[in-house]
């Protein structure tokens, strides 16, 4: 695992009144060294930031919402949260592991645990295993969960309790036999089916009104419970039209669910239109249609594209394009049938129609050709059948390119044959003709199979309203019937298209999930996953995971990211924690939660990461937690002084006009606080004192570098090799490093500005890996996760820091304790430190007078 490069070191002379960080100077040596924090370590060392936690959690009162942020009810102080997700079996540790785990989280600055997926259908869940039903709590498991929560609260770690995440409802629970065809009602009918909702309420009552014997409180009354999440990552709009093999579109659900949904649909239409005359007039209202010319391709009017390792054969048969994907790729776009060179107009409604037959699913989308290949408003899925079937999609074009748009059928993510014929693209909305046997008077109007015309707008508004009714009903049950004092949300705002924001605006805060380069699992096989082994910093302004997050925040409400990660095996994963901590602080968010902590204690005795998402055992992320706590929780990176509120129209108008949320400028992410304003909220900007600056050097390029700068904290991450970077009175001169990449933070540990701080922590790293890790040739897929110890690549650092007096510089071991002095000197008000991989640590403490 070791790697050594030798060059002659040339240090840059630095002016006396500046601080210089030289990371991998022009003379350079790299050497991998073993470094892993130990689970059992809870020692009080210089990196311990548990003083940020008020213990026990809730001692300062319930957390309430004031002025758009989380606030302690007794003190009136604002509080922010850094958390980890605790998943499935990790919610049921032994008592000793629970004690150590809680103390470890507090030491590293974590003050929130999101308790997630413990309602799963496996053996390590909350459910009693004595029978097939999942309606009774396992008392032994519940006792372990109670003890874990008690230990977390003792150490100042609040809890976020997730209700419905992995539970599957079956006939054994009192559901209809036909439930088996709905993937056991995990995420589909549970938002509108009365029996499914009743079972959710009963579970919430059984769990939340139960008294924890270790705290002597029910969870409904415990101020250490920050929040309750009703239904993780769920939305009718997210699922209904999918057509993916793993999903069941609502139009194909069995009875009695189909009848229940149809009845609710007809009741909604009756409330809106009153009768059949107005309904018919609305749905048949259409604009004049005209055919749009396109550059026709050689394959019966189509062009075929293959990419990556995907393979396909093609032919023309009776005027139809026939494609057989013989070797699937890792993404749908690796095999595409395309209509190219389309000249489309922004704001214009278009209708796409074609016939298809086959035995496979496919996705349909529209995009520009070139640049960032962004979408133009068309997206959908369909599953072909052995007989010819007609498909029709309607969309309003937006952000098009003159003469350079495409419509594609993407096929590359699974094997199989499909034939496509009679493609047409026309201007204008589609008129929907209601069959004579479908009337509001008889309540027999069918659930639509396609999103077209006014009918499509109505259908999505109906689903949005259904989601909102469900969310409000569940919230009222928790708050009124059960007396839950904690904050309540339904689900994540990004689930449900734009409707997610309109649904969640009624909750206590807005929550979202986001990942950079989330693993792809072909065929839902989690053992064959692969990642996009790229840094986020090179596409930071165009990256959808950041843009979508800032545009899901609702003005006037707290904002939380309850799942975030740059999953392994990404060679640039050291950017994850410093990036999200500094950006969230700058955007003035309220919570960031890393997904997920991973196995611990007896379930991970070796202490190295063996999964894409492990945080607690991944040193590239965990080493930055103390710095992140100071940056975000202690507000050492302050919020932007300016704010922009992007106004939203009503939901129906948004659908009718294909409204898309967009930033005024991509760079606003790094310059202003971003939120969206609901229709009844004024668009105003609030001014805050300036104090922090975010910057991208060479944005959207392979050499991009991100920086965050405040008097108390500095962060630098990206392709730093050969650069000189100035952050106020700090200048950083970078030499070489693995891939030319490095991540570094320098934070005050006592709240003072760095030049007068009596204690400061420098964390610096490039890459990390397990011993013996094996990857595919493209380094995107893990063949073998390897074993411990973890090996860290650390660049050279030459640091010159202006200070008000001499300082000691200490090397810190895997517990954060001193194991000796680093190379340093002090002269004429400047502290000089020489750091190299030979120090075998990512942590350096700058402390007190010599």
Number of C-alpha atoms within 10 A of each C-alpha: 15 11 11 9 12 10 11 10 13 11 13 12 8 14 12 15 15 21 25 31 26 27 32 30 27 21 16 21 23 21 20 21 21 19 20 22 19 17 22 17 15 19 14 13 14 20 24 20 21 23 11 18 20 17 20 18 25 22 16 18 16 22 26 20 18 16 10 17 21 27 20 19 18 13 9 14 13 17 15 23 24 25 27 26 26 22 21 23 22 25 27 24 21 15 15 12 19 24 21 18 23 24 24 23 26 25 26 23 27 29 30 29 30 27 22 24 25 27 23 21 16 14 11 17 23 29 25 18 15 9 10 12 16 23 19 17 17 15 12 13 20 20 16 18 24 21 24 25 26 25 22 29 27 22 24 27 33 30 26 24 23 22 24 26 20 20 22 21 27 22 14 13 16 13 17 15 13 15 21 15 11 22 15 18 20 19 25 23 23 23 22 19 18 13 16 19 17 13 18 21 19 13 19 22 16 14 20 23 17 16 17 20 12 13 16 11 15 15 24 22 17 22 24 28 26 25 22 26 22 23 22 19 18 25 29 24 23 17 18 19 21 20 21 17 13 10 15 19 19 23 16 15 19 14 13 13 20 17 15 14 22 18 17 16 21 21 16 19 20 17 9 12 15 14 14 18 11 12 19 16 14 16 20 17 14 15 13 11 15 12 12 14 13 17 15 15 14 11 19 19 20 21 17 19 16 18 14 13 12 22 18 21 13 15 14 16 13 9 14 20 23 23 23 19 22 15 17 21 22 21 18 18 20 20 29 24 24 22 22 23 19 22 16 24 17 14 16 15 24 24 23 17 15 15 18 23 19 20 14 19 22 22 21 19 17 24 24 22 19 10 6 10 12 15 19 24 21 21 17 17 16 19 18 23 14 12 10 14 14 13 15 17 20 24 26 23 22 21 17 23 19 13 16 15 25 24 24 24 23 22 30 30 22 22 19 18 20 24 22 25 22 14 17 15 22 18 21 20 22 27 18 18 10 15 9 7 10 13 18 18 12 10 16 15 21 19 18 14 15 16 19 22 25 20 21 21 18 21 20 21 18 19 23 24 16 21 25 22 15 19 23 18 13 24 24 15 16 22 16 11 12 17 15 23 21 25 21 25 27 32 26 26 27 24 21 23 15 20 27 25 24 21 27 23 20 16 19 21 24 28 27 24 23 20 17 21 19 18 22 17 15 17 13 10 9 13 12 14 18 22 22 19 20 16 23 23 25 22 15 23 19 16 16 14 16 18 19 17 20 22 20 22 27 26 23 18 21 22 28 23 23 22 20 24 24 31 25 28 26 22 22 27 25 29 28 24 24 26 20 20 26 29 24 24 26 28 26 22 25 24 24 27 24 29 26 24 24 24 25 22 19 13 13 14 12 15 23 27 26 19 19 24 22 24 26 27 26 27 26 29 22 20 27 26 25 23 34 28 25 24 30 28 24 18 19 29 32 27 26 25 19 17 20 21 24 19 18 19 14 13 19 16 12 16 21 17 16 19 19 14 16 12 19 11 9 14 15 17 23 21 21 20 24 26 24 23 21 21 12 10 13 11 16 12 13 10 10 12 10 12 16 22 20 20 16 20 17 13 18 17 13 13 17 21 26 23 24 23 23 21 21 26 28 27 27 25 26 27 27 28 22 16 18 15 19 16 21 13 13 19 20 23 24 28 26 25 26 20 14 17 28 28 31 24 22 23 30 25 29 15 19 17 18 26 21 17 20 22 21 27 24 19 20 28 31 25 24 25 28 21 16 15 16 15 14 11 8 8 16 19 22 21 13 13 19 17 16 18 17 26 22 26 27 30 32 29 24 23 23 27 24 25 21 16 17 20 23 20 26 20 21 24 20 18 19 21 18 18 11 12 14 20 16 17 15 18 11 12 16 25 25 21 22 17 25 21 20 14 20 21 24 28 23 26 25 25 18 15 11 9
